[in-house]
Amino acid sequence: MNKIAKQNIYFLGIGGIGMSALARYFYNKGCQVSGYDKTPSPLTRKLEEEGISIHYEDNPALMPENIDFVILTPAIPSDSKELNYLREKNVKIIKRAQVLGEISRQCDTVAVAGSHGKTTVTSLVSHLLHYAQKPMSAFIGGIAKNINSNVIIGDENDEIVVMEADEFDRSFLQITPYISIVTSIDADHLDIYGDEQQVVEAFNQFVEKTKPEGVVIYNQALPIVTDRRKLTYGFKDADVMARNVRVVDGMTRFSVITKEGLDFGEYKMQLFGEHNVLNALSAIMTCLQLRVDMKTIREGLATFQGVARRFDIRVKNEKVCYIDDYAHHPEEIKASLKAVRTIFPDKKLTLVFQPHLFSRTNDFMDEFAEALSLADRLLLMEIYPAREKPMPGVTSSVLLEKISCKEKQICQKEELIDTIKKIKPELIVTMGAGDIDRFVPQIETLLES
C-alpha cells in the first residue's frame, strides 16, 4: 500500500460505510478511484461530489479500463456480473479487510472491535487524537459529527491509524493492532460463526494479533484470555473504573479512578447511557497509552458530538424529542432504550424498529421481543433482508405476536410518515441497521413543523 499513488482502484460496493472511507483515503492519496454500488445514497452522492465516478448498474461495460486492482466488500453477491467478469480477466481482487490489514502494519494501529460500541469508540478515539493534534489517519464505521465524515486522512508522517475492526466474516483477524480494544461480545452473525462460543474464540484470536509490545484494552466483564499486556475498564473490579455517573445540565458526568486508588478526576460528555460511559473509559485509556495528556483528553471528550445514527438527537423542543439510533441487536436495543428512559423518564416512548436480517431475527426472536417490549408504543417495520433471502416462518408479524407492549402494529414503509403524523408522539426513537435511515430527514422535517 506504500506504492499506491496513481494506481487505478475499482471498488465493488463503494457505497458502504467502510468502503467509502477507503475510497476517500485512496482518492486523496492520488489514486484513480471509481466504483459500483447497487443504489445511490447520501454516501455515494458525497463521493461523486468529491470527484469519484460511480455507476449503479451491475454491468462490466461500465467499468473503467486498465484497473490495477479491485477492493471488494463481502456484501457483493457471488453471482455479481462485474465480480465474475473481473475474475475471468484475472484482475487482482482484494477484500476490504485485507486492505485494512495491510494499512494496520504500517504504523501504530488502534483497532476497535466489539459486537456493539465499536463505531462510537473508534470515532471517539479518533476525535481525541485529532484534538490532540497527533499525526494520524482513521477509518470510522459511521459519520463522526465533529468532522462530518467517516475518515481522517493524514500524510506520510502518520504515527497512528485508528480503525474499526469488524467481526463479520472474521474480517478483524486480518488486522495487526498496536492497541486492540474489545467493547462487547454477544452472540451475533451466527450464520458465520454457528454458536456463541465460536464468537468468543474469534475475539480472543483477534486480541492475540496485538503486537507483543502493544496492549489489549477491554471491558472487564468479557471472557478475554490473553498473555498480552492488558488493561480492563468497568464500573467495578477493573484497572480503570467510572464512579458517580449522573446527568447534569444536559451532559453526562463521571469520575475516573484506578484499581490502585489513583484519581483521574471528573469528565463530562454529550453522550448518554452507562454503555457510553464504558465507551469513554476505553477511549481515555487508549489515549493515555498514546501519550495524550489528561487535560487534553478531558477537553476533547467534552467537545465530542457523537456519531450520526448512534443515539443521535435529531429534534428536541418543548413538544417532541426525536432520537435516531443504529441499534439492531437485542442488547443494543436494551442499552439505548435504557438511556432514553434515564433522560426522559416521564415521556411516552414510541419506537420505530426495522429488524435487520432474517437470520438475526430468527436467532434472537425471543430476545428481540423482550427488548422491544420496553417501548410504550411500537411501530414494527418489515425485516430488512440486506444480503439474505427470506426464511420461512421468520417475519415481523411473527415477532410482533411475541412483543408485550400494549400499543403495537406492523408499519409499512409507505405508511410510516403518515402514521407518525397521526399519533403525534412526544418522544420517538427510530432504530435499525437497514434503510430506515432514509426516512430520518422526513421525520425530522415533520416533527420540526
C-alpha positions in Angstrom: 0.0 0.0 0.0 3.0 2.3 0.2 3.2 2.5 -3.6 -0.4 3.0 -4.5 -0.2 6.6 -5.8 -1.6 7.0 -9.4 -2.9 3.4 -9.4 -6.4 2.7 -10.8 -8.5 1.2 -8.0 -12.0 -0.1 -8.5 -14.4 -0.6 -5.6 -17.2 -3.2 -5.8 -19.7 -1.9 -3.3 -18.3 1.5 -2.9 -21.3 2.9 -1.1 -20.8 1.0 2.2 -19.7 3.0 5.2 -16.3 1.2 5.4 -15.7 1.0 1.6 -16.5 4.7 1.1 -13.9 5.6 3.8 -11.2 3.6 1.9 -12.3 5.2 -1.4 -11.8 8.6 0.1 -8.5 7.6 1.5 -7.0 6.3 -1.7 -8.5 9.2 -3.8 -6.8 11.7 -1.5 -3.6 9.7 -1.9 -3.6 10.5 -5.6 -5.2 7.3 -7.0 -7.8 7.0 -9.7 -10.8 5.7 -7.8 -14.2 4.6 -9.2 -16.8 2.1 -8.2 -20.1 0.3 -8.4 -23.0 0.2 -5.9 -26.5 -1.2 -6.1 -28.3 2.1 -5.3 -27.5 5.8 -4.8 -27.3 7.0 -1.2 -26.1 10.1 0.7 -22.7 8.4 0.9 -22.4 7.8 -2.8 -23.6 11.3 -3.6 -20.9 12.7 -1.4 -18.3 10.6 -3.1 -19.5 11.8 -6.5 -19.4 15.4 -5.4 -15.7 14.8 -4.4 -14.9 13.6 -7.9 -15.2 9.8 -7.7 -17.0 8.1 -10.6 -19.8 5.7 -9.6 -22.4 3.7 -11.5 -25.4 1.8 -10.2 -25.9 -1.0 -12.8 -24.1 -4.4 -12.4 -22.6 -4.1 -15.9 -19.0 -4.9 -16.8 -19.2 -2.5 -19.8 -19.5 0.4 -17.4 -16.2 -0.3 -15.5 -13.1 1.7 -16.4 -10.2 0.2 -18.4 -6.8 -0.7 -17.0 -7.9 -1.5 -13.4 -4.8 -2.2 -11.3 -6.7 -3.9 -8.5 -10.3 -4.2 -7.1 -11.3 -3.7 -3.5 -14.3 -6.0 -2.6 -16.9 -5.8 0.1 -18.5 -9.0 1.5 -21.9 -7.6 0.6 -21.3 -8.2 -3.1 -23.1 -11.5 -4.1 -21.2 -14.3 -5.7 -23.4 -14.1 -8.8 -22.4 -10.4 -9.5 -21.7 -9.9 -13.2 -18.9 -7.5 -12.6 -17.2 -9.7 -10.0 -17.3 -12.7 -12.2 -16.0 -10.7 -15.2 -13.1 -9.4 -13.2 -12.3 -13.0 -12.0 -12.3 -14.2 -15.6 -9.9 -11.4 -16.6 -7.6 -12.4 -13.6 -7.8 -8.8 -12.2 -6.3 -8.7 -8.7 -9.2 -8.6 -6.2 -8.6 -7.8 -2.5 -11.1 -7.9 0.3 -11.6 -4.7 2.2 -10.4 -6.4 5.4 -7.1 -7.3 3.7 -6.5 -3.7 2.7 -7.1 -2.5 6.3 -4.8 -5.3 7.5 -2.0 -4.0 5.2 -2.5 -0.4 6.4 -2.5 -1.6 10.0 1.0 -3.0 9.7 2.5 0.4 8.5 2.2 2.3 11.8 0.8 2.0 15.3 -2.8 0.9 14.8 -5.7 1.2 17.3 -8.2 -1.5 16.3 -11.6 -1.3 17.9 -13.7 -4.5 18.0 -17.0 -5.4 19.6 -20.5 -6.7 18.9 -21.6 -3.2 19.6 -20.0 0.1 20.6 -17.1 -0.1 18.2 -18.2 2.8 15.9 -18.6 5.1 18.9 -15.3 4.2 20.4 -13.5 4.4 17.0 -14.9 7.8 16.4 -14.2 9.0 20.0 -10.5 7.8 20.0 -10.1 9.4 16.5 -11.6 12.7 17.8 -9.4 12.8 20.9 -6.2 12.1 19.0 -7.2 14.6 16.3 -8.0 17.1 19.0 -4.5 16.4 20.5 -3.0 17.1 17.0 -1.4 13.6 16.8 -0.3 12.7 13.2 -2.9 10.1 12.3 -5.5 8.7 10.0 -8.8 7.0 10.9 -11.4 4.7 9.3 -14.7 5.0 11.1 -17.8 2.8 10.6 -20.1 5.8 10.8 -20.2 9.6 10.2 -18.4 11.3 13.1 -20.4 14.5 13.6 -17.4 16.7 14.6 -15.8 16.2 11.1 -19.0 15.2 9.2 -17.0 12.3 7.7 -16.1 8.6 8.2 -12.4 9.1 7.5 -9.5 11.3 8.7 -6.7 11.3 6.1 -3.2 12.1 7.4 0.0 12.1 5.5 3.3 10.2 5.2 4.2 11.3 8.7 1.3 9.4 10.3 2.2 7.8 13.6 -1.2 6.3 14.3 -4.1 4.8 12.4 -7.4 4.1 14.1 -9.8 1.6 12.5 -13.0 -0.2 13.3 -12.3 -4.0 13.4 -15.4 -5.8 12.1 -16.1 -9.3 13.3 -18.4 -10.1 10.4 -16.8 -12.8 8.2 -13.9 -12.8 10.7 -12.6 -9.7 8.9 -10.9 -8.4 12.1 -8.4 -11.3 12.0 -6.6 -9.5 9.1 -5.6 -6.6 11.4 -2.3 -6.3 13.3 -3.0 -3.8 16.1 -0.7 -2.0 18.5 -3.6 -1.3 20.7 -6.7 -3.7 20.4 -9.9 -2.7 22.1 -12.9 -5.0 22.7 -16.1 -3.3 23.8 -18.5 -6.2 23.9 -19.0 -9.8 22.9 -22.5 -11.0 22.1 -23.9 -13.9 20.1 -24.3 -12.4 16.6 -23.5 -13.2 13.0 -24.4 -16.8 13.9 -24.8 -17.5 10.1 -21.0 -17.1 10.1 -20.0 -18.5 13.5 -22.5 -21.1 14.3 -22.7 -20.5 18.1 -21.7 -18.0 20.8 -18.6 -20.0 21.8 -17.2 -19.6 18.3 -17.8 -15.8 18.5 -15.8 -15.7 21.8 -13.0 -17.7 20.3 -12.8 -15.3 17.3 -12.5 -12.3 19.6 -9.7 -14.0 21.6 -7.9 -14.7 18.3 -8.3 -11.0 17.4 -6.6 -9.8 20.6 -3.8 -12.3 20.1 -3.0 -10.4 16.8 -1.9 -7.5 19.0 1.8 -6.7 18.6 3.9 -8.1 21.5 4.9 -4.6 22.6 1.2 -3.4 22.4 -1.7 -3.6 24.8 -5.2 -5.1 24.9 -7.9 -2.9 26.4 -11.3 -4.5 27.1 -14.4 -4.4 29.2 -13.7 -6.2 32.5 -16.9 -8.3 32.1 -15.7 -10.0 28.9 -14.3 -13.5 28.6 -10.9 -12.3 27.1 -7.9 -14.6 27.8 -4.5 -13.3 26.6 -0.9 -13.2 27.5 -0.5 -9.8 26.0 -0.2 -6.8 28.3 -3.8 -5.9 29.2 -5.9 -3.2 30.8 -9.5 -3.6 31.8 -12.3 -1.0 32.4 -15.7 -1.1 34.0 -17.7 0.1 37.0 -16.0 -2.3 39.5 -13.1 -4.7 39.8 -11.3 -3.2 36.8 -8.0 -1.5 36.2 -9.8 1.8 35.5 -13.4 2.5 36.8 -16.1 5.1 36.4 -17.8 6.4 39.5 -20.6 8.8 40.4 -22.3 8.7 36.9 -25.0 11.3 36.5 -26.6 13.8 34.1 -26.2 17.5 34.9 -27.2 20.3 32.6 -27.6 18.1 29.6 -24.2 16.4 30.0 -23.2 13.1 31.4 -20.6 13.5 34.2 -18.5 10.8 35.8 -15.3 10.4 37.8 -12.4 8.0 36.9 -10.3 6.1 39.3 -7.8 3.3 39.1 -7.8 0.0 40.9 -4.9 1.3 43.0 -6.9 4.4 44.0 -5.4 7.0 41.7 -8.0 9.7 41.0 -8.1 10.8 37.3 -10.7 13.5 38.1 -14.1 14.2 36.6 -15.1 14.1 33.0 -18.2 15.3 31.1 -19.6 14.4 27.7 -22.5 14.9 25.4 -23.2 11.1 25.2 -25.7 9.3 27.4 -26.1 5.9 29.0 -23.9 3.6 31.0 -22.7 1.9 27.8 -21.3 5.2 26.6 -19.6 5.8 29.9 -17.8 2.5 29.3 -17.0 3.5 25.7 -15.5 6.7 27.1 -13.4 4.8 29.6 -11.9 2.7 26.8 -11.1 5.8 24.7 -9.5 7.6 27.7 -7.3 4.6 28.5 -6.2 4.3 24.8 -5.2 8.0 24.6 -3.2 7.8 27.8 -1.3 4.8 26.3 -0.6 7.1 23.2 0.8 9.8 25.5 -2.1 12.3 25.3 -2.2 14.4 28.5 -5.2 14.2 30.8 -6.1 17.9 30.3 -6.4 17.4 26.5 -8.4 14.2 26.9 -10.8 16.0 29.3 -11.3 19.0 27.0 -11.6 16.7 23.9 -14.2 14.5 25.4 -16.5 17.4 26.3 -16.4 18.6 22.7 -17.2 15.2 21.1 -20.6 15.4 19.3 -21.0 11.7 18.7 -21.7 9.7 15.6 -24.7 10.0 13.2 -27.3 7.3 14.0 -25.7 6.5 17.4 -28.2 7.9 19.9 -28.5 10.8 17.5 -30.8 13.5 18.9 -32.4 15.0 15.8 -35.2 17.1 17.3 -35.6 18.4 20.8 -38.1 21.1 21.7 -40.9 21.7 24.2 -43.3 19.4 22.2 -41.2 16.5 21.0 -37.9 14.7 21.2 -36.7 12.6 18.3 -33.7 10.2 18.5 -32.3 8.1 15.7 -30.2 5.0 16.6 -28.4 2.2 14.7 -29.2 -0.4 17.3 -30.0 -3.8 15.6 -29.2 -6.4 18.2 -31.3 -7.0 21.4 -28.5 -6.0 23.8 -28.0 -2.7 21.8 -31.7 -2.0 21.9 -31.9 -2.5 25.6 -28.9 -0.3 26.3 -30.3 2.5 24.1 -33.8 2.4 25.4 -32.5 2.4 29.0 -30.5 5.5 28.2 -33.7 7.1 26.7 -35.6 6.3 29.9 -32.9 7.8 32.1 -33.1 11.2 30.2 -36.9 11.2 29.7 -38.4 9.1 32.5 -41.9 10.6 32.2 -42.5 10.7 28.5 -44.4 8.1 26.4 -41.8 6.3 24.3 -42.7 5.5 20.7 -40.3 3.2 19.0 -40.0 2.6 15.2 -37.9 -0.5 14.7 -36.7 -2.2 11.4 -35.3 -5.7 12.0 -32.1 -6.4 10.1 -31.5 -9.8 8.5 -33.8 -12.8 8.6 -31.1 -14.9 10.3 -30.5 -12.5 13.1 -34.3 -12.1 13.7 -34.7 -15.9 13.8 -31.7 -16.4 16.1 -32.9 -13.9 18.6 -36.7 -13.8 18.2 -37.4 -14.0 21.9 -34.6 -11.6 22.9 -35.9 -9.1 20.3 -39.4 -9.4 21.7 -38.2 -8.8 25.3 -36.1 -5.7 24.2 -38.8 -4.2 22.0 -41.4 -4.6 24.8 -39.6 -1.8 26.7 -41.3 0.7 24.5 -44.7 2.1 25.3 -45.8 2.1 21.6 -44.1 0.1 18.8 -44.2 0.6 15.0 -42.6 -2.5 13.7 -41.3 -2.4 10.1 -40.8 -5.4 7.8 -37.4 -7.2 8.0 -34.6 -5.6 6.0 -33.0 -8.5 4.1 -29.6 -7.0 3.2 -27.6 -9.9 1.8 -30.2 -12.6 2.6 -33.2 -14.3 1.1 -36.4 -14.7 3.1 -36.6 -17.6 5.6 -39.9 -19.5 6.0 -41.7 -18.6 9.2 -39.4 -15.6 10.0 -41.5 -12.4 9.6 -42.2 -9.2 11.5 -45.7 -10.4 12.1 -44.4 -13.5 14.0 -42.1 -11.2 16.0 -45.0 -8.8 16.8 -47.0 -11.6 18.4 -44.3 -12.2 21.0 -44.0 -8.5 22.0 -45.9 -7.5 25.1 -46.2 -3.7 24.9 -49.9 -2.7 24.7 -49.7 -0.5 21.6 -48.0 -2.3 18.7 -48.5 -2.6 15.0 -46.8 -3.5 11.7 -46.0 -0.4 9.8 -45.1 -0.5 6.1 -42.6 2.0 4.7 -45.2 3.8 2.7 -47.3 4.3 5.8 -44.6 5.4 8.2 -44.7 9.2 7.8 -48.5 9.4 7.9 -48.6 7.1 10.9 -46.2 9.3 12.8 -48.1 12.4 11.8 -51.3 10.8 13.1 -50.1 9.6 16.5 -48.2 12.9 17.4 -45.5 11.3 19.6 -43.9 13.3 22.4 -40.8 11.0 22.4 -39.9 8.9 19.3 -36.9 6.7 18.5 -36.1 5.2 15.1 -33.9 2.2 15.2 -32.3 -0.3 12.8 -29.4 -1.0 10.5 -31.3 -1.3 7.2 -32.6 1.6 5.2 -34.7 3.1 7.9 -32.1 6.0 7.9 -33.6 7.1 4.5 -36.7 8.3 6.5 -34.8 10.3 9.1 -34.8 13.6 7.2 -38.6 13.3 6.5 -39.4 12.5 10.1 -37.2 15.4 11.3 -38.9 17.8 9.0 -42.4 16.6 10.0 -41.6 16.9 13.8 -40.0 20.3 13.5 -43.0 21.6 11.6 
